[in-house]
Amino acid sequence: MSELRFDELGGEQVVYAIHRQDRTFLPSRERCPLDPTRPGGPETEIPVPAFEIAVFDNRFPAFEAPSGAAEVVVYTDSHDGSFATLAPERAEALMWVWRHRYQELGAREDVEYVMIFENRGVEVGVTLHHPHGQIYGYPFVPPIAERERAADQRLGECATCALLRSELEDGRRVLCENESVVAHIPYAARWAFEARVTLRAHRASLLDCEPDELRLLAGALQALVRGYDALFARPFPYVMVVHQAPTGAQPAGGHLHVDFYPPLRTAEKLKYLAGSEQGAGTFIADTVPEESAGALREAIARAK
C-alpha cells in the first residue's frame, strides 16, 4: 500500500510507493511483459495470443483501492511502433478507451481525479518500450488541476478557453488545427517544444465529446507526435497528459486538453530541472516559443 504524507511548506501531497522499486526495468524484447502471451512463449501480463487494446491493473501501483487506482493501457499487441504509428482507427478507438476508463474510475468514491498519461523514451524514465500509457485515479485533486481551477477563478472564465482564443488571435504558435481541435505551443511554454492540444468547444472531459470530436482529437494528437519524430529525425521523448475535470464532489471546472512535455531542446540536448526550477519553482527557458513553433510546424507538415 502507498502512504500519503503532506508537505506543509510545499502545500502538496507526497506519495510513498516503495514497492515500485522492484518494477520491471527495460527487459529484453523477448521478455516484454506487455506483449501478448503466445504459444510456447513466456507468460506476460496479457494472457491472450493477440489483442487490439488492453487495460489492466498496474502490478506496481502508485495508488490502489481503497485509496485510488493505477492502470496500464497497452495500445497494440505489436512490440514496435508508437502512438504516432497506430492506424487512425486504432488511435480513435483509444480515445474511447480513455473515455470509458475516465468514466468508470471517476465514478469510484475513492477517486477524486483521473489522469491519463504516457511516458515515452528513456529520457523521461520509461521502463518498458512497448507502446503503452497509464491511468492514475488520485484519491485527491493534485496541484496542477487545482492551479487550473484557480486560473479559471482568476480570469473569471474558463482559462483554457481564454488562452485558446488568444493563441488563435495571435497565430504564431499554432502548430496544426482541424474543425474541432487546435494544437499549439503555449505562450509561456516551459519546455522548448511543449505543446497543448485543445478542443475548440468547451468540453470538461472526454465524456462531453461528440464522436467526431474524439476522432479529430486522435488525428491531431497523432499529427503532433509524428511531427515530433520528424523534427530531429529520431524517436522523440515526451510526457503526454490528458487534463480533464476532477471527478469527485468538489466543483468540476476544467476544459479537456492534452499537454506534451518533451525534454529535448535540441536533437542531442536535454532540458534539466536544476537550481531555479527545483529550488525556486521558476523555469528558465533556453528557447522562445515562437521560434520553436515555427520549427515544429514545419516538421508536422513534413510528416503528413
Contacts in CASP RR format, 6 or more apart in sequence:
PFRMAT RR
TARGET T0000
AUTHOR 0000-0000-0000
METHOD contacts of the structure
MODEL  1
MSELRFDELGGEQVVYAIHRQDRTFLPSRERCPLDPTRPGGPETEIPVPA
FEIAVFDNRFPAFEAPSGAAEVVVYTDSHDGSFATLAPERAEALMWVWRH
RYQELGAREDVEYVMIFENRGVEVGVTLHHPHGQIYGYPFVPPIAERERA
ADQRLGECATCALLRSELEDGRRVLCENESVVAHIPYAARWAFEARVTLR
AHRASLLDCEPDELRLLAGALQALVRGYDALFARPFPYVMVVHQAPTGAQ
PAGGHLHVDFYPPLRTAEKLKYLAGSEQGAGTFIADTVPEESAGALREAI
ARAK
1 64 0 8 1.000
1 67 0 8 1.000
2 15 0 8 1.000
2 16 0 8 1.000
2 17 0 8 1.000
2 61 0 8 1.000
2 62 0 8 1.000
2 63 0 8 1.000
2 64 0 8 1.000
2 67 0 8 1.000
3 15 0 8 1.000
3 16 0 8 1.000
4 13 0 8 1.000
4 14 0 8 1.000
4 15 0 8 1.000
4 16 0 8 1.000
4 67 0 8 1.000
4 139 0 8 1.000
4 140 0 8 1.000
5 13 0 8 1.000
5 14 0 8 1.000
5 16 0 8 1.000
6 12 0 8 1.000
6 13 0 8 1.000
6 14 0 8 1.000
7 13 0 8 1.000
7 14 0 8 1.000
11 143 0 8 1.000
12 143 0 8 1.000
13 140 0 8 1.000
13 142 0 8 1.000
15 62 0 8 1.000
15 63 0 8 1.000
17 60 0 8 1.000
17 61 0 8 1.000
17 62 0 8 1.000
17 63 0 8 1.000
19 60 0 8 1.000
20 60 0 8 1.000
20 62 0 8 1.000
22 60 0 8 1.000
23 59 0 8 1.000
23 60 0 8 1.000
23 127 0 8 1.000
24 33 0 8 1.000
24 127 0 8 1.000
24 128 0 8 1.000
25 127 0 8 1.000
26 122 0 8 1.000
26 127 0 8 1.000
26 128 0 8 1.000
26 129 0 8 1.000
27 33 0 8 1.000
27 128 0 8 1.000
29 79 0 8 1.000
29 129 0 8 1.000
30 42 0 8 1.000
31 42 0 8 1.000
32 44 0 8 1.000
32 79 0 8 1.000
32 128 0 8 1.000
32 129 0 8 1.000
32 130 0 8 1.000
33 44 0 8 1.000
33 45 0 8 1.000
33 128 0 8 1.000
34 44 0 8 1.000
34 45 0 8 1.000
34 46 0 8 1.000
34 54 0 8 1.000
34 72 0 8 1.000
34 74 0 8 1.000
34 79 0 8 1.000
34 128 0 8 1.000
34 130 0 8 1.000
34 132 0 8 1.000
35 44 0 8 1.000
35 46 0 8 1.000
35 77 0 8 1.000
35 79 0 8 1.000
35 130 0 8 1.000
36 44 0 8 1.000
36 46 0 8 1.000
36 48 0 8 1.000
36 49 0 8 1.000
36 50 0 8 1.000
36 51 0 8 1.000
36 77 0 8 1.000
37 43 0 8 1.000
37 44 0 8 1.000
37 46 0 8 1.000
37 47 0 8 1.000
37 48 0 8 1.000
37 49 0 8 1.000
38 49 0 8 1.000
39 49 0 8 1.000
45 54 0 8 1.000
45 56 0 8 1.000
45 59 0 8 1.000
45 72 0 8 1.000
46 54 0 8 1.000
46 56 0 8 1.000
46 74 0 8 1.000
46 77 0 8 1.000
50 77 0 8 1.000
51 74 0 8 1.000
51 77 0 8 1.000
52 76 0 8 1.000
52 77 0 8 1.000
52 90 0 8 1.000
52 93 0 8 1.000
53 73 0 8 1.000
53 74 0 8 1.000
53 75 0 8 1.000
53 76 0 8 1.000
53 90 0 8 1.000
53 93 0 8 1.000
53 94 0 8 1.000
53 97 0 8 1.000
54 72 0 8 1.000
54 73 0 8 1.000
54 74 0 8 1.000
54 77 0 8 1.000
55 71 0 8 1.000
55 72 0 8 1.000
55 73 0 8 1.000
55 74 0 8 1.000
55 97 0 8 1.000
55 101 0 8 1.000
55 135 0 8 1.000
56 71 0 8 1.000
56 72 0 8 1.000
57 64 0 8 1.000
57 69 0 8 1.000
57 70 0 8 1.000
57 71 0 8 1.000
57 72 0 8 1.000
58 70 0 8 1.000
58 71 0 8 1.000
58 72 0 8 1.000
58 134 0 8 1.000
61 69 0 8 1.000
61 70 0 8 1.000
62 70 0 8 1.000
62 136 0 8 1.000
63 69 0 8 1.000
63 70 0 8 1.000
63 136 0 8 1.000
63 137 0 8 1.000
63 138 0 8 1.000
63 139 0 8 1.000
64 70 0 8 1.000
65 108 0 8 1.000
65 110 0 8 1.000
66 110 0 8 1.000
67 110 0 8 1.000
67 139 0 8 1.000
68 108 0 8 1.000
68 110 0 8 1.000
68 111 0 8 1.000
68 136 0 8 1.000
68 137 0 8 1.000
68 138 0 8 1.000
68 139 0 8 1.000
69 105 0 8 1.000
69 108 0 8 1.000
69 110 0 8 1.000
69 111 0 8 1.000
69 135 0 8 1.000
69 136 0 8 1.000
69 137 0 8 1.000
70 134 0 8 1.000
70 135 0 8 1.000
70 136 0 8 1.000
70 137 0 8 1.000
71 101 0 8 1.000
71 105 0 8 1.000
71 134 0 8 1.000
71 135 0 8 1.000
72 132 0 8 1.000
72 133 0 8 1.000
72 134 0 8 1.000
72 135 0 8 1.000
73 94 0 8 1.000
73 97 0 8 1.000
73 98 0 8 1.000
73 101 0 8 1.000
73 116 0 8 1.000
73 132 0 8 1.000
73 133 0 8 1.000
73 134 0 8 1.000
73 135 0 8 1.000
74 130 0 8 1.000
74 131 0 8 1.000
74 132 0 8 1.000
74 133 0 8 1.000
75 83 0 8 1.000
75 86 0 8 1.000
75 90 0 8 1.000
75 94 0 8 1.000
75 131 0 8 1.000
75 132 0 8 1.000
75 133 0 8 1.000
76 86 0 8 1.000
76 90 0 8 1.000
76 131 0 8 1.000
78 131 0 8 1.000
79 129 0 8 1.000
79 130 0 8 1.000
81 131 0 8 1.000
82 120 0 8 1.000
82 131 0 8 1.000
82 225 0 8 1.000
82 229 0 8 1.000
82 235 0 8 1.000
83 91 0 8 1.000
83 118 0 8 1.000
83 120 0 8 1.000
83 131 0 8 1.000
83 221 0 8 1.000
83 222 0 8 1.000
83 225 0 8 1.000
83 240 0 8 1.000
84 222 0 8 1.000
84 225 0 8 1.000
84 226 0 8 1.000
84 227 0 8 1.000
84 228 0 8 1.000
84 229 0 8 1.000
86 94 0 8 1.000
86 131 0 8 1.000
86 222 0 8 1.000
88 218 0 8 1.000
88 219 0 8 1.000
88 222 0 8 1.000
91 218 0 8 1.000
91 219 0 8 1.000
91 221 0 8 1.000
91 222 0 8 1.000
92 214 0 8 1.000
92 215 0 8 1.000
92 218 0 8 1.000
92 219 0 8 1.000
94 218 0 8 1.000
95 206 0 8 1.000
95 209 0 8 1.000
95 214 0 8 1.000
95 215 0 8 1.000
95 217 0 8 1.000
95 218 0 8 1.000
96 214 0 8 1.000
98 116 0 8 1.000
98 135 0 8 1.000
98 206 0 8 1.000
98 242 0 8 1.000
99 206 0 8 1.000
99 207 0 8 1.000
99 209 0 8 1.000
99 214 0 8 1.000
101 114 0 8 1.000
101 116 0 8 1.000
101 135 0 8 1.000
102 114 0 8 1.000
102 116 0 8 1.000
102 205 0 8 1.000
102 206 0 8 1.000
102 207 0 8 1.000
102 244 0 8 1.000
102 247 0 8 1.000
103 207 0 8 1.000
105 111 0 8 1.000
105 114 0 8 1.000
105 135 0 8 1.000
105 137 0 8 1.000
105 247 0 8 1.000
106 114 0 8 1.000
106 137 0 8 1.000
106 247 0 8 1.000
106 248 0 8 1.000
107 247 0 8 1.000
110 139 0 8 1.000
111 137 0 8 1.000
111 138 0 8 1.000
111 139 0 8 1.000
111 247 0 8 1.000
111 248 0 8 1.000
112 137 0 8 1.000
112 138 0 8 1.000
112 139 0 8 1.000
112 140 0 8 1.000
112 141 0 8 1.000
112 246 0 8 1.000
112 247 0 8 1.000
112 248 0 8 1.000
112 250 0 8 1.000
113 137 0 8 1.000
113 138 0 8 1.000
113 140 0 8 1.000
113 141 0 8 1.000
113 142 0 8 1.000
113 145 0 8 1.000
113 246 0 8 1.000
113 247 0 8 1.000
113 248 0 8 1.000
114 135 0 8 1.000
114 136 0 8 1.000
114 137 0 8 1.000
114 138 0 8 1.000
114 244 0 8 1.000
114 247 0 8 1.000
115 135 0 8 1.000
115 136 0 8 1.000
115 137 0 8 1.000
115 138 0 8 1.000
115 142 0 8 1.000
115 241 0 8 1.000
115 242 0 8 1.000
116 133 0 8 1.000
116 134 0 8 1.000
116 135 0 8 1.000
116 241 0 8 1.000
116 242 0 8 1.000
116 244 0 8 1.000
117 133 0 8 1.000
117 134 0 8 1.000
117 135 0 8 1.000
117 136 0 8 1.000
117 239 0 8 1.000
117 240 0 8 1.000
117 241 0 8 1.000
117 242 0 8 1.000
118 132 0 8 1.000
118 133 0 8 1.000
118 134 0 8 1.000
118 238 0 8 1.000
118 239 0 8 1.000
118 240 0 8 1.000
119 125 0 8 1.000
119 126 0 8 1.000
119 133 0 8 1.000
119 134 0 8 1.000
119 239 0 8 1.000
120 126 0 8 1.000
120 235 0 8 1.000
120 236 0 8 1.000
120 237 0 8 1.000
120 238 0 8 1.000
120 239 0 8 1.000
120 240 0 8 1.000
121 129 0 8 1.000
121 235 0 8 1.000
121 237 0 8 1.000
121 238 0 8 1.000
122 237 0 8 1.000
123 237 0 8 1.000
123 263 0 8 1.000
123 264 0 8 1.000
123 270 0 8 1.000
124 237 0 8 1.000
124 238 0 8 1.000
124 239 0 8 1.000
124 263 0 8 1.000
126 237 0 8 1.000
141 246 0 8 1.000
141 248 0 8 1.000
141 250 0 8 1.000
144 243 0 8 1.000
145 243 0 8 1.000
145 246 0 8 1.000
145 254 0 8 1.000
148 159 0 8 1.000
148 160 0 8 1.000
148 243 0 8 1.000
148 254 0 8 1.000
149 246 0 8 1.000
149 251 0 8 1.000
149 253 0 8 1.000
149 254 0 8 1.000
151 159 0 8 1.000
152 158 0 8 1.000
152 159 0 8 1.000
152 253 0 8 1.000
152 254 0 8 1.000
155 162 0 8 1.000
158 202 0 8 1.000
158 253 0 8 1.000
158 254 0 8 1.000
158 255 0 8 1.000
159 255 0 8 1.000
160 198 0 8 1.000
160 254 0 8 1.000
160 255 0 8 1.000
160 257 0 8 1.000
161 202 0 8 1.000
161 255 0 8 1.000
163 186 0 8 1.000
163 187 0 8 1.000
164 182 0 8 1.000
164 198 0 8 1.000
164 200 0 8 1.000
166 187 0 8 1.000
167 173 0 8 1.000
167 174 0 8 1.000
167 182 0 8 1.000
167 184 0 8 1.000
167 186 0 8 1.000
167 187 0 8 1.000
168 174 0 8 1.000
168 182 0 8 1.000
170 187 0 8 1.000
171 184 0 8 1.000
172 290 0 8 1.000
172 293 0 8 1.000
173 184 0 8 1.000
173 185 0 8 1.000
173 186 0 8 1.000
173 187 0 8 1.000
173 289 0 8 1.000
173 290 0 8 1.000
173 293 0 8 1.000
174 182 0 8 1.000
174 183 0 8 1.000
174 184 0 8 1.000
174 293 0 8 1.000
174 297 0 8 1.000
175 183 0 8 1.000
175 184 0 8 1.000
175 185 0 8 1.000
175 195 0 8 1.000
175 224 0 8 1.000
175 293 0 8 1.000
175 296 0 8 1.000
175 297 0 8 1.000
175 300 0 8 1.000
176 183 0 8 1.000
176 220 0 8 1.000
176 223 0 8 1.000
176 224 0 8 1.000
176 297 0 8 1.000
176 300 0 8 1.000
177 183 0 8 1.000
177 220 0 8 1.000
178 216 0 8 1.000
178 219 0 8 1.000
178 220 0 8 1.000
179 200 0 8 1.000
179 212 0 8 1.000
179 216 0 8 1.000
180 199 0 8 1.000
180 200 0 8 1.000
180 201 0 8 1.000
180 212 0 8 1.000
180 213 0 8 1.000
180 216 0 8 1.000
180 217 0 8 1.000
181 197 0 8 1.000
181 198 0 8 1.000
181 199 0 8 1.000
181 200 0 8 1.000
181 213 0 8 1.000
181 216 0 8 1.000
181 217 0 8 1.000
181 219 0 8 1.000
181 220 0 8 1.000
182 197 0 8 1.000
182 198 0 8 1.000
182 200 0 8 1.000
182 220 0 8 1.000
183 195 0 8 1.000
183 196 0 8 1.000
183 197 0 8 1.000
183 198 0 8 1.000
183 220 0 8 1.000
183 223 0 8 1.000
183 224 0 8 1.000
184 195 0 8 1.000
184 196 0 8 1.000
184 198 0 8 1.000
184 293 0 8 1.000
185 193 0 8 1.000
185 194 0 8 1.000
185 195 0 8 1.000
185 196 0 8 1.000
185 289 0 8 1.000
185 292 0 8 1.000
185 293 0 8 1.000
185 296 0 8 1.000
186 194 0 8 1.000
186 195 0 8 1.000
186 196 0 8 1.000
186 289 0 8 1.000
187 289 0 8 1.000
188 289 0 8 1.000
189 285 0 8 1.000
189 289 0 8 1.000
189 292 0 8 1.000
190 261 0 8 1.000
190 283 0 8 1.000
190 285 0 8 1.000
191 261 0 8 1.000
191 262 0 8 1.000
191 263 0 8 1.000
191 265 0 8 1.000
191 271 0 8 1.000
191 285 0 8 1.000
192 262 0 8 1.000
192 264 0 8 1.000
192 265 0 8 1.000
192 271 0 8 1.000
192 285 0 8 1.000
192 286 0 8 1.000
192 287 0 8 1.000
192 292 0 8 1.000
193 228 0 8 1.000
193 231 0 8 1.000
193 260 0 8 1.000
193 262 0 8 1.000
193 264 0 8 1.000
193 265 0 8 1.000
193 292 0 8 1.000
193 296 0 8 1.000
194 259 0 8 1.000
194 260 0 8 1.000
194 261 0 8 1.000
194 262 0 8 1.000
194 289 0 8 1.000
195 224 0 8 1.000
195 259 0 8 1.000
195 260 0 8 1.000
195 262 0 8 1.000
195 296 0 8 1.000
196 257 0 8 1.000
196 258 0 8 1.000
196 259 0 8 1.000
196 260 0 8 1.000
197 217 0 8 1.000
197 220 0 8 1.000
197 221 0 8 1.000
197 224 0 8 1.000
197 257 0 8 1.000
197 258 0 8 1.000
197 259 0 8 1.000
197 260 0 8 1.000
198 255 0 8 1.000
198 256 0 8 1.000
198 257 0 8 1.000
198 258 0 8 1.000
199 209 0 8 1.000
199 213 0 8 1.000
199 217 0 8 1.000
199 255 0 8 1.000
199 256 0 8 1.000
199 257 0 8 1.000
201 213 0 8 1.000
202 255 0 8 1.000
203 209 0 8 1.000
203 213 0 8 1.000
203 255 0 8 1.000
203 256 0 8 1.000
204 244 0 8 1.000
204 245 0 8 1.000
204 252 0 8 1.000
204 253 0 8 1.000
204 254 0 8 1.000
204 255 0 8 1.000
204 256 0 8 1.000
205 244 0 8 1.000
205 245 0 8 1.000
205 254 0 8 1.000
205 256 0 8 1.000
206 214 0 8 1.000
206 242 0 8 1.000
206 244 0 8 1.000
206 256 0 8 1.000
208 256 0 8 1.000
209 217 0 8 1.000
209 256 0 8 1.000
217 258 0 8 1.000
221 240 0 8 1.000
221 258 0 8 1.000
223 300 0 8 1.000
223 303 0 8 1.000
223 304 0 8 1.000
224 260 0 8 1.000
224 300 0 8 1.000
225 236 0 8 1.000
225 238 0 8 1.000
226 300 0 8 1.000
226 303 0 8 1.000
226 304 0 8 1.000
227 236 0 8 1.000
227 296 0 8 1.000
227 299 0 8 1.000
227 300 0 8 1.000
227 302 0 8 1.000
227 303 0 8 1.000
228 236 0 8 1.000
228 238 0 8 1.000
228 260 0 8 1.000
228 262 0 8 1.000
228 296 0 8 1.000
228 299 0 8 1.000
229 235 0 8 1.000
229 236 0 8 1.000
229 303 0 8 1.000
230 299 0 8 1.000
230 300 0 8 1.000
230 302 0 8 1.000
230 303 0 8 1.000
231 295 0 8 1.000
231 296 0 8 1.000
231 299 0 8 1.000
232 264 0 8 1.000
232 266 0 8 1.000
232 267 0 8 1.000
233 267 0 8 1.000
234 267 0 8 1.000
236 262 0 8 1.000
236 264 0 8 1.000
237 262 0 8 1.000
237 263 0 8 1.000
237 264 0 8 1.000
238 260 0 8 1.000
238 261 0 8 1.000
238 262 0 8 1.000
238 263 0 8 1.000
239 260 0 8 1.000
239 261 0 8 1.000
239 262 0 8 1.000
240 258 0 8 1.000
240 259 0 8 1.000
240 260 0 8 1.000
240 261 0 8 1.000
241 258 0 8 1.000
241 259 0 8 1.000
241 261 0 8 1.000
242 256 0 8 1.000
242 258 0 8 1.000
243 254 0 8 1.000
243 255 0 8 1.000
243 256 0 8 1.000
243 257 0 8 1.000
243 258 0 8 1.000
243 259 0 8 1.000
244 254 0 8 1.000
244 256 0 8 1.000
245 252 0 8 1.000
245 253 0 8 1.000
245 254 0 8 1.000
246 252 0 8 1.000
246 253 0 8 1.000
246 254 0 8 1.000
263 270 0 8 1.000
263 271 0 8 1.000
264 270 0 8 1.000
264 271 0 8 1.000
265 271 0 8 1.000
265 286 0 8 1.000
265 287 0 8 1.000
271 286 0 8 1.000
276 282 0 8 1.000
276 283 0 8 1.000
276 284 0 8 1.000
277 283 0 8 1.000
277 284 0 8 1.000
END
